[in-house]
Amino acid sequence: MFHVAITTCIESIVDAHATLDEADALAQRVIENLCSRGIILPTQQTHDYLENGPRYATGPNAHLAADNINDVFPCGMDISIGRNVFDTGELAFNLFCPNCKHQFAADAMNGEEPVGRWYESGDVNRLGCSECSSSTSFMDWFHPPFGFGILAFCFSEWFLKQEFVDHISELLEHPVIWVKAQY
Ligand SMILES: [Zn+2]
């Protein structure tokens, strides 16, 4: 049966350490590597129903990076430079205390405020846990993890392989956060 996607899946690889000063050069390093291996193309993704597709189209060797690529729906890679929050979209998440692992419902505490403050100013606020009284960076509370970063590679309708995510981390020489979102 022919299936038309009515939701979009976006998987993002977020550099956890990149600064704004180095983001352009790091992005270029990854783009050159992926283009040279045919994983992406240096041209914009086009599609009959798409006005502004991702900046880099799916390449002939994209299967090296992704287990599955939805070819019914437009796909490709975009790059995000600048402070940005990568959340799970419509997929559910919970808050876990990183210290005692107690789980809080997403709406049980005000996790949005530190997210907003980081987005505005880059401040990394801490969340206090009512169970163990520890206080830890708000960034570590989200499960599945959210990505907070200056540089990210966003793949529309690609279902990435772990080894590819590891490869990007090696190219960047930084830890990365792998965020899966649905919209
Ligand atoms: Zn706790």
Backbone and ligand atoms as CSV (ligand in chain L), in Angstrom:
chain,resi,resn,atom,element,x,y,z
A,1,MET,N,N,0.844,-1.196,0.000
A,1,MET,CA,C,0.000,0.000,0.000
A,1,MET,C,C,0.875,1.240,0.000
A,2,PHE,N,N,0.539,2.191,-0.829
A,2,PHE,CA,C,1.326,3.420,-0.926
A,2,PHE,C,C,1.111,4.258,0.334
A,3,HIS,N,N,2.208,4.674,0.913
A,3,HIS,CA,C,2.108,5.412,2.161
A,3,HIS,C,C,2.717,6.795,1.990
A,4,VAL,N,N,1.956,7.809,2.310
A,4,VAL,CA,C,2.472,9.180,2.237
A,4,VAL,C,C,2.734,9.662,3.657
A,5,ALA,N,N,3.949,10.103,3.896
A,5,ALA,CA,C,4.305,10.577,5.233
A,5,ALA,C,C,3.543,11.853,5.550
A,6,ILE,N,N,2.885,11.871,6.690
A,6,ILE,CA,C,2.221,13.103,7.098
A,6,ILE,C,C,2.976,13.762,8.242
A,7,THR,N,N,3.997,13.084,8.737
A,7,THR,CA,C,4.874,13.708,9.721
A,7,THR,C,C,6.287,13.716,9.142
A,8,THR,N,N,7.098,14.573,9.692
A,8,THR,CA,C,8.493,14.654,9.282
A,8,THR,C,C,9.366,14.208,10.436
A,9,CYS,N,N,10.323,13.336,10.137
A,9,CYS,CA,C,11.309,12.936,11.132
A,9,CYS,C,C,12.614,13.673,10.832
A,10,ILE,N,N,13.155,14.303,11.837
A,10,ILE,CA,C,14.440,14.979,11.672
A,10,ILE,C,C,15.390,14.464,12.741
A,11,GLU,N,N,16.528,13.938,12.298
A,11,GLU,CA,C,17.557,13.519,13.244
A,11,GLU,C,C,18.683,14.542,13.170
A,12,SER,N,N,19.086,15.043,14.326
A,12,SER,CA,C,20.127,16.070,14.372
A,12,SER,C,C,21.326,15.562,15.148
A,13,ILE,N,N,22.510,15.898,14.627
A,13,ILE,CA,C,23.756,15.636,15.341
A,13,ILE,C,C,24.253,16.988,15.806
A,14,VAL,N,N,24.210,17.198,17.121
A,14,VAL,CA,C,24.505,18.508,17.693
A,14,VAL,C,C,25.882,18.470,18.335
A,15,ASP,N,N,26.754,19.378,17.905
A,15,ASP,CA,C,28.078,19.494,18.515
A,15,ASP,C,C,27.906,20.092,19.902
A,16,ALA,N,N,28.336,19.351,20.929
A,16,ALA,CA,C,28.085,19.785,22.307
A,16,ALA,C,C,29.081,20.848,22.771
A,17,HIS,N,N,30.173,21.055,22.044
A,17,HIS,CA,C,31.215,21.970,22.522
A,17,HIS,C,C,31.553,23.131,21.595
A,18,ALA,N,N,31.143,23.075,20.335
A,18,ALA,CA,C,31.585,24.088,19.360
A,18,ALA,C,C,31.220,25.493,19.817
A,19,THR,N,N,32.135,26.444,19.572
A,19,THR,CA,C,31.856,27.852,19.817
A,19,THR,C,C,31.463,28.505,18.496
A,20,LEU,N,N,30.884,29.691,18.592
A,20,LEU,CA,C,30.464,30.399,17.382
A,20,LEU,C,C,31.664,30.696,16.487
A,21,ASP,N,N,32.820,30.992,17.090
A,21,ASP,CA,C,34.017,31.330,16.308
A,21,ASP,C,C,34.493,30.177,15.438
A,22,GLU,N,N,34.330,28.964,15.905
A,22,GLU,CA,C,34.868,27.822,15.158
A,22,GLU,C,C,33.812,27.084,14.355
A,23,ALA,N,N,32.527,27.463,14.502
A,23,ALA,CA,C,31.432,26.686,13.908
A,23,ALA,C,C,31.527,26.603,12.380
A,24,ASP,N,N,31.847,27.721,11.726
A,24,ASP,CA,C,31.906,27.708,10.258
A,24,ASP,C,C,32.967,26.743,9.745
A,25,ALA,N,N,34.153,26.798,10.352
A,25,ALA,CA,C,35.246,25.932,9.905
A,25,ALA,C,C,34.914,24.459,10.167
A,26,LEU,N,N,34.304,24.187,11.301
A,26,LEU,CA,C,33.926,22.802,11.615
A,26,LEU,C,C,32.865,22.303,10.639
A,27,ALA,N,N,31.898,23.157,10.335
A,27,ALA,CA,C,30.842,22.782,9.391
A,27,ALA,C,C,31.455,22.450,8.039
A,28,GLN,N,N,32.404,23.287,7.603
A,28,GLN,CA,C,33.046,23.083,6.305
A,28,GLN,C,C,33.808,21.757,6.260
A,29,ARG,N,N,34.459,21.422,7.376
A,29,ARG,CA,C,35.201,20.161,7.451
A,29,ARG,C,C,34.258,18.964,7.230
A,30,VAL,N,N,33.100,19.025,7.861
A,30,VAL,CA,C,32.133,17.921,7.736
A,30,VAL,C,C,31.532,17.892,6.332
A,31,ILE,N,N,31.171,19.066,5.797
A,31,ILE,CA,C,30.567,19.130,4.449
A,31,ILE,C,C,31.523,18.543,3.413
A,32,GLU,N,N,32.799,18.934,3.499
A,32,GLU,CA,C,33.772,18.441,2.512
A,32,GLU,C,C,33.928,16.931,2.608
A,33,ASN,N,N,33.966,16.420,3.830
A,33,ASN,CA,C,34.106,14.977,4.011
A,33,ASN,C,C,32.889,14.238,3.436
A,34,LEU,N,N,31.696,14.714,3.764
A,34,LEU,CA,C,30.477,14.011,3.327
A,34,LEU,C,C,30.261,14.123,1.827
A,35,CYS,N,N,30.617,15.273,1.248
A,35,CYS,CA,C,30.494,15.429,-0.210
A,35,CYS,C,C,31.497,14.535,-0.927
A,36,SER,N,N,32.722,14.459,-0.398
A,36,SER,CA,C,33.756,13.666,-1.074
A,36,SER,C,C,33.393,12.189,-1.070
A,37,ARG,N,N,32.608,11.747,-0.093
A,37,ARG,CA,C,32.201,10.341,-0.005
A,37,ARG,C,C,30.832,10.082,-0.631
A,38,GLY,N,N,30.228,11.122,-1.199
A,38,GLY,CA,C,28.950,10.938,-1.881
A,38,GLY,C,C,27.771,10.727,-0.946
A,39,ILE,N,N,27.936,11.083,0.327
A,39,ILE,CA,C,26.830,10.924,1.281
A,39,ILE,C,C,25.825,12.062,1.108
A,40,ILE,N,N,26.343,13.255,0.845
A,40,ILE,CA,C,25.481,14.380,0.464
A,40,ILE,C,C,26.016,14.951,-0.848
A,41,LEU,N,N,25.180,15.783,-1.490
A,41,LEU,CA,C,25.598,16.500,-2.691
A,41,LEU,C,C,25.697,17.981,-2.351
A,42,PRO,N,N,26.578,18.723,-3.050
A,42,PRO,CA,C,26.736,20.149,-2.732
A,42,PRO,C,C,25.584,21.005,-3.227
A,43,THR,N,N,24.565,20.368,-3.789
A,43,THR,CA,C,23.422,21.115,-4.327
A,43,THR,C,C,22.211,20.961,-3.414
A,44,GLN,N,N,21.283,21.896,-3.540
A,44,GLN,CA,C,20.089,21.872,-2.700
A,44,GLN,C,C,19.195,20.687,-3.066
A,45,GLN,N,N,18.530,20.146,-2.039
A,45,GLN,CA,C,17.549,19.087,-2.278
A,45,GLN,C,C,16.349,19.678,-3.014
A,46,THR,N,N,15.944,19.016,-4.081
A,46,THR,CA,C,14.757,19.483,-4.800
A,46,THR,C,C,13.722,18.367,-4.838
A,47,HIS,N,N,12.491,18.758,-5.025
A,47,HIS,CA,C,11.384,17.804,-5.048
A,47,HIS,C,C,10.185,18.522,-5.664
A,48,ASP,N,N,9.330,17.763,-6.315
A,48,ASP,CA,C,8.176,18.371,-6.980
A,48,ASP,C,C,7.349,19.252,-6.055
A,49,TYR,N,N,7.218,18.821,-4.790
A,49,TYR,CA,C,6.311,19.525,-3.883
A,49,TYR,C,C,7.057,20.407,-2.890
A,50,LEU,N,N,8.332,20.633,-3.181
A,50,LEU,CA,C,9.181,21.282,-2.193
A,50,LEU,C,C,9.686,22.609,-2.738
A,51,GLU,N,N,9.471,23.672,-1.987
A,51,GLU,CA,C,9.962,24.969,-2.447
A,51,GLU,C,C,11.384,25.226,-1.962
A,52,ASN,N,N,11.593,25.000,-0.683
A,52,ASN,CA,C,12.927,25.216,-0.127
A,52,ASN,C,C,13.403,23.953,0.570
A,53,GLY,N,N,14.051,23.086,-0.178
A,53,GLY,CA,C,14.546,21.835,0.381
A,53,GLY,C,C,15.803,22.074,1.195
A,54,PRO,N,N,16.237,21.044,1.923
A,54,PRO,CA,C,17.482,21.155,2.674
A,54,PRO,C,C,18.644,21.589,1.773
A,55,ARG,N,N,19.609,22.274,2.374
A,55,ARG,CA,C,20.723,22.887,1.636
A,55,ARG,C,C,21.559,21.847,0.875
A,56,TYR,N,N,21.689,20.649,1.451
A,56,TYR,CA,C,22.498,19.617,0.810
A,56,TYR,C,C,21.627,18.400,0.514
A,57,ALA,N,N,21.594,18.021,-0.753
A,57,ALA,CA,C,20.735,16.912,-1.166
A,57,ALA,C,C,21.340,15.571,-0.776
A,58,THR,N,N,20.480,14.580,-0.682
A,58,THR,CA,C,20.903,13.201,-0.420
A,58,THR,C,C,21.827,12.719,-1.540
A,59,GLY,N,N,22.977,12.166,-1.165
A,59,GLY,CA,C,23.945,11.686,-2.146
A,59,GLY,C,C,23.769,10.217,-2.475
A,60,PRO,N,N,24.488,9.734,-3.504
A,60,PRO,CA,C,24.341,8.335,-3.933
A,60,PRO,C,C,24.807,7.327,-2.881
A,61,ASN,N,N,25.654,7.746,-1.960
A,61,ASN,CA,C,26.152,6.829,-0.926
A,61,ASN,C,C,25.553,7.111,0.455
A,62,ALA,N,N,24.374,7.710,0.469
A,62,ALA,CA,C,23.751,8.066,1.750
A,62,ALA,C,C,23.488,6.837,2.621
A,63,HIS,N,N,23.362,5.667,1.968
A,63,HIS,CA,C,23.108,4.442,2.755
A,63,HIS,C,C,24.274,4.104,3.682
A,64,LEU,N,N,25.454,4.714,3.437
A,64,LEU,CA,C,26.582,4.503,4.358
A,64,LEU,C,C,26.320,5.196,5.698
A,65,ALA,N,N,25.456,6.197,5.684
A,65,ALA,CA,C,25.193,6.992,6.887
A,65,ALA,C,C,23.886,6.616,7.567
A,66,ALA,N,N,22.940,6.109,6.785
A,66,ALA,CA,C,21.597,5.882,7.322
A,66,ALA,C,C,21.097,4.482,6.980
A,67,ASP,N,N,20.446,3.857,7.937
A,67,ASP,CA,C,19.860,2.537,7.706
A,67,ASP,C,C,18.703,2.613,6.733
A,68,ASN,N,N,18.000,3.719,6.778
A,68,ASN,CA,C,16.811,3.859,5.956
A,68,ASN,C,C,16.612,5.338,5.636
A,69,ILE,N,N,16.211,5.616,4.413
A,69,ILE,CA,C,15.926,6.987,4.009
A,69,ILE,C,C,14.568,6.983,3.325
A,70,ASN,N,N,13.701,7.839,3.779
A,70,ASN,CA,C,12.352,7.915,3.225
A,70,ASN,C,C,12.411,8.629,1.878
A,71,ASP,N,N,12.286,7.871,0.798
A,71,ASP,CA,C,12.412,8.513,-0.512
A,71,ASP,C,C,11.076,8.993,-1.064
A,72,VAL,N,N,10.005,8.797,-0.286
A,72,VAL,CA,C,8.711,9.351,-0.687
A,72,VAL,C,C,8.685,10.840,-0.372
A,73,PHE,N,N,9.384,11.183,0.680
A,73,PHE,CA,C,9.337,12.537,1.206
A,73,PHE,C,C,10.671,13.211,0.910
A,74,PRO,N,N,10.706,14.506,0.658
A,74,PRO,CA,C,11.971,15.197,0.408
A,74,PRO,C,C,12.927,15.051,1.580
A,75,CYS,N,N,14.183,14.844,1.297
A,75,CYS,CA,C,15.126,14.661,2.383
A,75,CYS,C,C,16.476,15.256,1.986
A,76,GLY,N,N,17.349,15.329,2.954
A,76,GLY,CA,C,18.656,15.924,2.731
A,76,GLY,C,C,19.214,16.418,4.044
A,77,MET,N,N,20.266,17.251,3.974
A,77,MET,CA,C,20.916,17.726,5.194
A,77,MET,C,C,20.928,19.246,5.253
A,78,ASP,N,N,20.571,19.768,6.402
A,78,ASP,CA,C,20.703,21.188,6.676
A,78,ASP,C,C,21.722,21.388,7.792
A,79,ILE,N,N,22.262,22.600,7.850
A,79,ILE,CA,C,23.208,22.933,8.911
A,79,ILE,C,C,22.643,24.089,9.708
A,80,SER,N,N,22.755,23.993,11.018
A,80,SER,CA,C,22.319,25.064,11.898
A,80,SER,C,C,23.547,25.639,12.596
A,81,ILE,N,N,23.778,26.931,12.414
A,81,ILE,CA,C,24.873,27.616,13.111
A,81,ILE,C,C,24.269,28.759,13.912
A,82,GLY,N,N,24.619,28.816,15.176
A,82,GLY,CA,C,24.018,29.782,16.096
A,82,GLY,C,C,23.356,29.016,17.222
A,83,ARG,N,N,23.176,29.674,18.376
A,83,ARG,CA,C,22.647,28.973,19.545
A,83,ARG,C,C,21.245,28.461,19.240
A,84,ASN,N,N,21.043,27.176,19.433
A,84,ASN,CA,C,19.759,26.587,19.061
A,84,ASN,C,C,19.444,25.405,19.972
A,85,VAL,N,N,18.159,25.189,20.172
A,85,VAL,CA,C,17.688,24.071,20.990
A,85,VAL,C,C,17.065,23.029,20.069
A,86,PHE,N,N,17.532,21.796,20.172
A,86,PHE,CA,C,16.993,20.706,19.373
A,86,PHE,C,C,16.227,19.783,20.305
A,87,ASP,N,N,14.908,19.852,20.204
A,87,ASP,CA,C,14.075,19.042,21.090
A,87,ASP,C,C,13.499,17.865,20.301
A,88,THR,N,N,12.624,17.111,20.933
A,88,THR,CA,C,12.104,15.892,20.305
A,88,THR,C,C,10.815,16.151,19.521
A,89,GLY,N,N,10.425,17.412,19.400
A,89,GLY,CA,C,9.221,17.741,18.646
A,89,GLY,C,C,7.988,17.160,19.310
A,90,GLU,N,N,7.239,16.363,18.552
A,90,GLU,CA,C,6.000,15.783,19.078
A,90,GLU,C,C,6.246,14.508,19.877
A,91,LEU,N,N,7.483,14.019,19.880
A,91,LEU,CA,C,7.782,12.811,20.649
A,91,LEU,C,C,7.874,13.160,22.134
A,92,ALA,N,N,7.414,12.233,22.965
A,92,ALA,CA,C,7.366,12.492,24.402
A,92,ALA,C,C,8.774,12.524,25.000
A,93,PHE,N,N,8.890,13.234,26.118
A,93,PHE,CA,C,10.144,13.198,26.870
A,93,PHE,C,C,9.811,13.305,28.351
A,94,ASN,N,N,10.763,12.926,29.174
A,94,ASN,CA,C,10.636,13.073,30.615
A,94,ASN,C,C,11.856,13.796,31.150
A,95,LEU,N,N,11.764,14.196,32.387
A,95,LEU,CA,C,12.905,14.793,33.074
A,95,LEU,C,C,13.389,13.800,34.122
A,96,PHE,N,N,14.681,13.518,34.113
A,96,PHE,CA,C,15.295,12.628,35.098
A,96,PHE,C,C,16.359,13.411,35.850
A,97,CYS,N,N,16.381,13.292,37.148
A,97,CYS,CA,C,17.497,13.854,37.905
A,97,CYS,C,C,18.762,13.068,37.519
A,98,PRO,N,N,19.815,13.761,37.043
A,98,PRO,CA,C,21.034,13.033,36.653
A,98,PRO,C,C,21.731,12.381,37.845
A,99,ASN,N,N,21.436,12.855,39.052
A,99,ASN,CA,C,22.108,12.330,40.245
A,99,ASN,C,C,21.418,11.087,40.798
A,100,CYS,N,N,20.109,11.193,41.113
A,100,CYS,CA,C,19.427,10.057,41.751
A,100,CYS,C,C,18.536,9.295,40.779
A,101,LYS,N,N,18.448,9.775,39.528
A,101,LYS,CA,C,17.668,9.116,38.463
A,101,LYS,C,C,16.160,9.151,38.703
A,102,HIS,N,N,15.717,9.928,39.681
A,102,HIS,CA,C,14.276,10.043,39.879
A,102,HIS,C,C,13.656,10.680,38.636
A,103,GLN,N,N,12.531,10.111,38.223
A,103,GLN,CA,C,11.869,10.611,37.024
A,103,GLN,C,C,10.775,11.598,37.388
A,104,PHE,N,N,10.771,12.724,36.680
A,104,PHE,CA,C,9.716,13.719,36.846
A,104,PHE,C,C,8.974,13.840,35.526
A,105,ALA,N,N,7.659,14.014,35.581
A,105,ALA,CA,C,6.911,14.270,34.354
A,105,ALA,C,C,7.397,15.586,33.751
A,106,ALA,N,N,7.298,15.663,32.425
A,106,ALA,CA,C,7.832,16.840,31.731
A,106,ALA,C,C,7.208,18.132,32.237
A,107,ASP,N,N,5.962,18.054,32.702
A,107,ASP,CA,C,5.302,19.281,33.141
A,107,ASP,C,C,5.304,19.425,34.662
A,108,ALA,N,N,6.044,18.566,35.358
A,108,ALA,CA,C,6.027,18.594,36.821
A,108,ALA,C,C,6.946,19.673,37.385
A,109,MET,N,N,7.880,20.119,36.586
A,109,MET,CA,C,8.735,21.200,37.048
A,109,MET,C,C,9.050,22.129,35.897
A,110,ASN,N,N,9.520,23.305,36.225
A,110,ASN,CA,C,9.692,24.311,35.194
A,110,ASN,C,C,11.035,24.159,34.481
A,111,GLY,N,N,11.086,23.185,33.572
A,111,GLY,CA,C,12.304,22.993,32.788
A,111,GLY,C,C,12.412,23.977,31.630
A,112,GLU,N,N,11.296,24.624,31.306
A,112,GLU,CA,C,11.304,25.527,30.149
A,112,GLU,C,C,12.074,26.810,30.417
A,113,GLU,N,N,12.062,27.244,31.671
A,113,GLU,CA,C,12.697,28.525,31.978
A,113,GLU,C,C,14.200,28.489,31.728
A,114,PRO,N,N,14.936,27.476,32.240
A,114,PRO,CA,C,16.369,27.443,31.923
A,114,PRO,C,C,16.660,27.244,30.448
A,115,VAL,N,N,15.752,26.554,29.730
A,115,VAL,CA,C,15.944,26.406,28.287
A,115,VAL,C,C,15.871,27.776,27.621
A,116,GLY,N,N,14.853,28.561,28.000
A,116,GLY,CA,C,14.684,29.899,27.442
A,116,GLY,C,C,15.851,30.811,27.781
A,117,ARG,N,N,16.365,30.699,29.010
A,117,ARG,CA,C,17.480,31.561,29.409
A,117,ARG,C,C,18.748,31.195,28.662
A,118,TRP,N,N,18.968,29.899,28.448
A,118,TRP,CA,C,20.149,29.493,27.673
A,118,TRP,C,C,20.022,30.015,26.245
A,119,TYR,N,N,18.830,29.905,25.681
A,119,TYR,CA,C,18.612,30.346,24.306
A,119,TYR,C,C,18.877,31.848,24.170
A,120,GLU,N,N,18.469,32.617,25.183
A,120,GLU,CA,C,18.638,34.075,25.131
A,120,GLU,C,C,20.072,34.498,25.380
A,121,SER,N,N,20.725,33.869,26.353
A,121,SER,CA,C,21.985,34.418,26.849
A,121,SER,C,C,23.136,33.422,26.887
A,122,GLY,N,N,22.854,32.136,26.742
A,122,GLY,CA,C,23.912,31.137,26.862
A,122,GLY,C,C,24.162,30.707,28.299
A,123,ASP,N,N,23.431,31.267,29.251
A,123,ASP,CA,C,23.602,30.879,30.655
A,123,ASP,C,C,23.164,29.428,30.867
A,124,VAL,N,N,23.977,28.678,31.592
A,124,VAL,CA,C,23.627,27.285,31.899
A,124,VAL,C,C,23.128,27.224,33.343
A,125,ASN,N,N,21.816,27.267,33.492
A,125,ASN,CA,C,21.236,27.217,34.831
A,125,ASN,C,C,21.173,25.791,35.347
A,126,ARG,N,N,21.019,25.688,36.656
A,126,ARG,CA,C,20.944,24.367,37.265
A,126,ARG,C,C,19.522,24.128,37.764
A,127,LEU,N,N,19.141,22.856,37.730
A,127,LEU,CA,C,17.838,22.474,38.258
A,127,LEU,C,C,18.062,21.734,39.577
A,128,GLY,N,N,17.276,22.103,40.564
A,128,GLY,CA,C,17.353,21.422,41.844
A,128,GLY,C,C,16.391,20.246,41.876
A,129,CYS,N,N,16.831,19.129,42.477
A,129,CYS,CA,C,15.997,17.932,42.575
A,129,CYS,C,C,15.340,17.893,43.951
A,130,SER,N,N,14.018,17.707,43.960
A,130,SER,CA,C,13.291,17.668,45.231
A,130,SER,C,C,13.481,16.332,45.955
A,131,GLU,N,N,13.994,15.320,45.264
A,131,GLU,CA,C,14.179,13.995,45.874
A,131,GLU,C,C,15.520,13.873,46.587
A,132,CYS,N,N,16.607,14.343,45.949
A,132,CYS,CA,C,17.939,14.134,46.519
A,132,CYS,C,C,18.641,15.446,46.845
A,133,SER,N,N,17.997,16.566,46.554
A,133,SER,CA,C,18.528,17.894,46.878
A,133,SER,C,C,19.792,18.258,46.102
A,134,SER,N,N,20.134,17.497,45.070
A,134,SER,CA,C,21.289,17.885,44.259
A,134,SER,C,C,20.853,18.957,43.256
A,135,SER,N,N,21.842,19.600,42.676
A,135,SER,CA,C,21.587,20.656,41.713
A,135,SER,C,C,22.513,20.423,40.522
A,136,THR,N,N,21.938,20.234,39.349
A,136,THR,CA,C,22.725,19.839,38.171
A,136,THR,C,C,22.279,20.614,36.939
A,137,SER,N,N,23.167,20.717,35.954
A,137,SER,CA,C,22.880,21.447,34.716
A,137,SER,C,C,21.563,20.981,34.105
A,138,PHE,N,N,20.718,21.922,33.746
A,138,PHE,CA,C,19.414,21.564,33.175
A,138,PHE,C,C,19.576,20.721,31.908
A,139,MET,N,N,20.707,20.876,31.230
A,139,MET,CA,C,20.895,20.173,29.956
A,139,MET,C,C,20.896,18.658,30.124
A,140,ASP,N,N,21.259,18.199,31.332
A,140,ASP,CA,C,21.399,16.757,31.548
A,140,ASP,C,C,20.103,16.083,31.988
A,141,TRP,N,N,19.013,16.849,32.080
A,141,TRP,CA,C,17.768,16.312,32.628
A,141,TRP,C,C,16.846,15.680,31.594
A,142,PHE,N,N,17.061,15.948,30.334
A,142,PHE,CA,C,16.080,15.537,29.325
A,142,PHE,C,C,16.344,14.119,28.818
A,143,HIS,N,N,15.295,13.308,28.821
A,143,HIS,CA,C,15.369,11.958,28.257
A,143,HIS,C,C,14.125,11.694,27.433
A,144,PRO,N,N,14.277,11.373,26.141
A,144,PRO,CA,C,15.533,11.329,25.387
A,144,PRO,C,C,16.230,12.684,25.405
A,145,PRO,N,N,17.546,12.712,25.184
A,145,PRO,CA,C,18.275,13.970,25.333
A,145,PRO,C,C,17.862,15.032,24.323
A,146,PHE,N,N,17.863,16.275,24.784
A,146,PHE,CA,C,17.726,17.426,23.896
A,146,PHE,C,C,19.140,17.885,23.545
A,147,GLY,N,N,19.269,18.544,22.394
A,147,GLY,CA,C,20.577,19.078,22.005
A,147,GLY,C,C,20.613,20.578,22.220
A,148,PHE,N,N,21.598,21.027,22.965
A,148,PHE,CA,C,21.812,22.464,23.164
A,148,PHE,C,C,23.165,22.774,22.553
A,149,GLY,N,N,23.191,23.545,21.470
A,149,GLY,CA,C,24.475,23.749,20.818
A,149,GLY,C,C,24.474,24.876,19.809
A,150,ILE,N,N,25.685,25.176,19.324
A,150,ILE,CA,C,25.925,26.269,18.371
A,150,ILE,C,C,25.967,25.733,16.940
A,151,LEU,N,N,26.289,24.433,16.805
A,151,LEU,CA,C,26.457,23.840,15.477
A,151,LEU,C,C,25.742,22.493,15.437
A,152,ALA,N,N,24.930,22.291,14.397
A,152,ALA,CA,C,24.233,21.007,14.280
A,152,ALA,C,C,24.030,20.651,12.811
A,153,PHE,N,N,24.014,19.348,12.563
A,153,PHE,CA,C,23.761,18.798,11.237
A,153,PHE,C,C,22.423,18.073,11.330
A,154,CYS,N,N,21.470,18.514,10.494
A,154,CYS,CA,C,20.090,18.048,10.639
A,154,CYS,C,C,19.676,17.276,9.378
A,155,PHE,N,N,19.266,16.040,9.585
A,155,PHE,CA,C,18.935,15.144,8.484
A,155,PHE,C,C,17.436,14.902,8.480
A,156,SER,N,N,16.796,15.300,7.380
A,156,SER,CA,C,15.359,15.145,7.249
A,156,SER,C,C,15.045,13.800,6.606
A,157,GLU,N,N,14.308,12.957,7.356
A,157,GLU,CA,C,13.879,11.647,6.848
A,157,GLU,C,C,15.046,10.672,6.629
A,158,TRP,N,N,16.142,10.869,7.352
A,158,TRP,CA,C,17.219,9.878,7.375
A,158,TRP,C,C,17.166,9.217,8.750
A,159,PHE,N,N,17.354,7.900,8.786
A,159,PHE,CA,C,17.399,7.181,10.064
A,159,PHE,C,C,18.847,6.731,10.256
A,160,LEU,N,N,19.576,7.529,11.005
A,160,LEU,CA,C,21.038,7.446,11.018
A,160,LEU,C,C,21.569,6.195,11.694
A,161,LYS,N,N,22.779,5.798,11.279
A,161,LYS,CA,C,23.502,4.707,11.918
A,161,LYS,C,C,24.357,5.271,13.058
A,162,GLN,N,N,24.483,4.492,14.127
A,162,GLN,CA,C,25.340,4.908,15.245
A,162,GLN,C,C,26.764,5.190,14.770
A,163,GLU,N,N,27.289,4.349,13.870
A,163,GLU,CA,C,28.681,4.528,13.433
A,163,GLU,C,C,28.860,5.841,12.679
A,164,PHE,N,N,27.815,6.287,11.998
A,164,PHE,CA,C,27.905,7.568,11.293
A,164,PHE,C,C,27.938,8.728,12.293
A,165,VAL,N,N,27.101,8.636,13.314
A,165,VAL,CA,C,27.101,9.674,14.349
A,165,VAL,C,C,28.476,9.739,15.019
A,166,ASP,N,N,29.053,8.561,15.282
A,166,ASP,CA,C,30.398,8.511,15.876
A,166,ASP,C,C,31.432,9.139,14.940
A,167,HIS,N,N,31.270,8.885,13.646
A,167,HIS,CA,C,32.199,9.426,12.653
A,167,HIS,C,C,32.158,10.962,12.646
A,168,ILE,N,N,30.957,11.533,12.717
A,168,ILE,CA,C,30.829,12.994,12.753
A,168,ILE,C,C,31.508,13.542,14.011
A,169,SER,N,N,31.335,12.856,15.108
A,169,SER,CA,C,31.973,13.285,16.356
A,169,SER,C,C,33.498,13.286,16.207
A,170,GLU,N,N,34.029,12.264,15.529
A,170,GLU,CA,C,35.483,12.206,15.304
A,170,GLU,C,C,35.945,13.332,14.400
A,171,LEU,N,N,35.174,13.634,13.361
A,171,LEU,CA,C,35.533,14.742,12.465
A,171,LEU,C,C,35.557,16.062,13.220
A,172,LEU,N,N,34.597,16.251,14.086
A,172,LEU,CA,C,34.485,17.504,14.847
A,172,LEU,C,C,35.490,17.557,16.005
A,173,GLU,N,N,35.964,16.382,16.424
A,173,GLU,CA,C,36.808,16.256,17.616
A,173,GLU,C,C,36.080,16.790,18.851
A,174,HIS,N,N,34.763,16.590,18.865
A,174,HIS,CA,C,33.918,17.023,19.985
A,174,HIS,C,C,32.876,15.937,20.272
A,175,PRO,N,N,32.410,15.855,21.510
A,175,PRO,CA,C,31.244,15.000,21.764
A,175,PRO,C,C,30.013,15.577,21.059
A,176,VAL,N,N,29.111,14.703,20.669
A,176,VAL,CA,C,27.884,15.158,20.004
A,176,VAL,C,C,26.661,14.593,20.728
A,177,ILE,N,N,25.533,15.221,20.485
A,177,ILE,CA,C,24.251,14.730,21.009
A,177,ILE,C,C,23.398,14.365,19.795
A,178,TRP,N,N,22.878,13.160,19.824
A,178,TRP,CA,C,22.050,12.648,18.720
A,178,TRP,C,C,20.590,12.810,19.132
A,179,VAL,N,N,19.883,13.703,18.441
A,179,VAL,CA,C,18.500,14.017,18.801
A,179,VAL,C,C,17.572,13.546,17.696
A,180,LYS,N,N,16.551,12.798,18.072
A,180,LYS,CA,C,15.546,12.327,17.111
A,180,LYS,C,C,14.235,13.068,17.379
A,181,ALA,N,N,13.755,13.740,16.354
A,181,ALA,CA,C,12.538,14.531,16.531
A,181,ALA,C,C,11.498,14.160,15.474
A,182,GLN,N,N,10.259,14.367,15.832
A,182,GLN,CA,C,9.167,14.185,14.876
A,182,GLN,C,C,8.276,15.403,14.927
A,183,TYR,N,N,7.861,15.867,13.750
A,183,TYR,CA,C,7.001,17.051,13.672
A,183,TYR,C,C,5.774,16.779,12.837
L,1,ZN,ZN,ZN,17.761,13.702,42.433
